[in-house]
């Protein structure tokens, strides 16, 4: 099993913002797509996990950009699944949070915390 997942994408006109660069939400969508495809290739994609009543959640990430891709530019997204090799220690499978009222409360509280100042 490869430790590297790589996908290439071409920036579409619908993903361009007023400044001529790719809109940040569109770029983050590509990152999510690549992460999901990488997880599936590694055997822990959402389809399989949800069938077992589990899922994975990205709780935070750090993004540093020097610029945004332009229309028709090809970009590559790479995910190294080497979580442990990069210092990851606390990978755990948990029951789906949306399966219970207390779990839904956790989701709501996280969403409200992360959206603070936006809504």
Buried (B, 14 or more C-beta within 10 A) or exposed (E): EEEEBEBEBEBEEEBBEEEEBBBEEBBEEBBEEBBBBBBBBBEBBEEEBEEEEBBBEEEEEEEEEEEBBEBEEEBEBEBEBEEEEEEEEEEEEEEBBEEEEEBEEEEEEEEEEEEEEEE
